[in-house]
């Protein structure tokens, strides 16, 4: 599930902008409002994760995060209302940020101290060259 979201949903904001809205009728300020909602969703996700120091069911949280992200992206693509689109984008970024934070934490905890800098550096270089972040994280830590 995570691989599908990563490979096919990488630039969903840019791709869905053209298909969800008529570009001649939308204003830049309106689309920035949606982007602001996405950023607020990501910040709330980081706040939520920092308050809960020990999350016992991380795999379940990651699965729920990916499912909610995929569902909110599909509804966002069909939504003609700006406020609903902003709320859906906030939910999507909340879920995306929480799943990324959990993946990065797992990556740092499963790798030995001597190899941690190399593995994390390799992961960030690979993320820059391709979109399949989940596959790279799982292959490195697996």
C-alpha positions as CSV (number, residue, x, y, z in Angstrom):
1,X,0.0,0.0,0.0
2,X,2.8,2.4,0.9
3,X,4.6,1.6,-2.3
4,X,1.6,2.4,-4.4
5,X,1.0,5.7,-2.6
6,X,4.7,6.6,-3.0
7,X,5.1,5.7,-6.6
8,X,1.7,7.0,-7.9
9,X,1.0,9.8,-5.5
10,X,4.3,11.7,-5.3
11,X,3.2,14.9,-6.9
12,X,-0.5,14.6,-6.3
13,X,-0.9,18.3,-5.5
14,X,0.4,19.4,-8.9
15,X,-1.3,16.6,-10.7
16,X,-4.7,17.0,-9.0
17,X,-4.7,20.7,-9.4
18,X,-5.4,20.5,-13.1
19,X,-7.9,17.7,-12.8
20,X,-9.8,18.9,-9.7
21,X,-10.2,22.6,-10.5
22,X,-10.7,24.6,-13.6
23,X,-7.5,26.5,-13.7
24,X,-9.1,29.6,-15.3
25,X,-11.5,30.0,-12.3
26,X,-9.1,29.3,-9.4
27,X,-7.1,32.1,-8.0
28,X,-3.5,31.8,-6.7
29,X,-4.7,32.9,-3.2
30,X,-7.2,30.0,-3.1
31,X,-4.6,27.4,-4.0
32,X,-2.3,28.9,-1.4
33,X,-5.0,28.4,1.2
34,X,-5.1,24.7,0.3
35,X,-1.3,24.6,0.6
36,X,-1.5,26.3,4.0
37,X,-4.0,23.7,5.2
38,X,-1.6,21.0,4.1
39,X,1.3,22.6,6.0
40,X,-0.9,22.9,9.1
41,X,-1.8,19.2,8.8
42,X,1.9,18.3,8.7
43,X,2.6,20.5,11.8
44,X,-0.3,18.9,13.7
45,X,1.0,15.5,12.8
46,X,4.5,16.3,14.2
47,X,3.0,17.8,17.3
48,X,0.9,14.6,17.8
49,X,3.9,12.4,17.4
50,X,6.1,14.5,19.7
51,X,3.4,14.4,22.5
52,X,3.1,10.6,22.3
53,X,6.6,9.5,23.1
54,X,6.0,5.7,22.7
55,X,3.6,4.5,20.0
56,X,3.2,0.8,20.5
57,X,1.3,0.0,17.3
58,X,3.5,1.7,14.7
59,X,2.7,-0.7,11.8
60,X,-1.1,-0.2,12.4
61,X,-0.6,3.6,12.5
62,X,1.4,3.5,9.3
63,X,-1.3,1.4,7.5
64,X,-4.1,3.7,8.7
65,X,-2.1,6.8,7.7
66,X,-1.6,5.5,4.1
67,X,-5.2,4.4,3.8
68,X,-6.5,7.8,5.0
69,X,-4.0,9.6,2.7
70,X,-5.2,7.6,-0.3
71,X,-8.9,8.1,0.4
72,X,-8.5,11.8,1.1
73,X,-6.5,12.2,-2.2
74,X,-9.3,10.4,-4.2
75,X,-12.0,12.6,-2.6
76,X,-9.8,15.7,-3.1
77,X,-9.6,14.9,-6.9
78,X,-13.4,14.9,-7.1
79,X,-14.1,17.8,-4.8
80,X,-15.3,21.1,-6.3
81,X,-15.3,23.0,-3.0
82,X,-12.3,24.8,-1.8
83,X,-12.9,24.4,1.9
84,X,-13.4,20.7,1.6
85,X,-10.3,20.5,-0.5
86,X,-8.3,22.3,2.1
87,X,-9.5,20.0,4.9
88,X,-8.7,16.9,2.8
89,X,-5.3,18.2,2.0
90,X,-4.7,18.8,5.7
91,X,-5.7,15.3,6.5
92,X,-3.5,13.9,3.7
93,X,-0.4,15.8,4.9
94,X,-1.1,14.8,8.6
95,X,-1.1,11.2,7.5
96,X,1.9,11.5,5.2
97,X,4.0,13.3,7.8
98,X,3.2,10.8,10.5
99,X,4.1,7.8,8.3
100,X,7.3,9.4,7.2
101,X,8.3,10.2,10.7
102,X,7.7,6.6,11.8
103,X,9.6,5.2,8.8
104,X,12.6,7.5,9.5
105,X,12.5,6.5,13.2
106,X,12.4,2.8,12.4
107,X,15.3,3.3,9.9
108,X,17.5,5.0,12.5
109,X,16.6,2.4,15.2
110,X,17.2,-0.7,13.2
111,X,20.6,0.2,11.8
112,X,23.8,-0.2,13.9
113,X,25.4,3.0,15.2
114,X,28.5,2.5,13.0
115,X,26.4,2.4,9.8
116,X,23.7,4.8,10.7
117,X,25.1,7.9,9.0
118,X,25.9,6.0,5.8
119,X,22.5,4.4,5.6
120,X,20.5,7.5,6.4
121,X,22.6,9.5,3.9
122,X,22.1,6.8,1.3
123,X,18.3,6.9,1.9
124,X,18.1,10.7,1.4
125,X,20.2,10.5,-1.7
126,X,18.0,7.7,-3.1
127,X,14.9,9.7,-2.2
128,X,16.3,12.6,-4.3
129,X,16.7,10.4,-7.3
130,X,13.5,8.4,-7.2
131,X,10.0,8.4,-5.7
132,X,9.9,5.0,-4.1
133,X,10.9,6.0,-0.6
134,X,9.0,3.1,1.1
135,X,10.8,0.5,-1.0
136,X,14.2,2.0,-0.3
137,X,13.5,2.2,3.4
138,X,12.3,-1.3,3.7
139,X,15.1,-2.7,1.6
140,X,17.8,-0.9,3.6
141,X,16.4,-1.9,7.0
142,X,15.1,-5.3,6.1
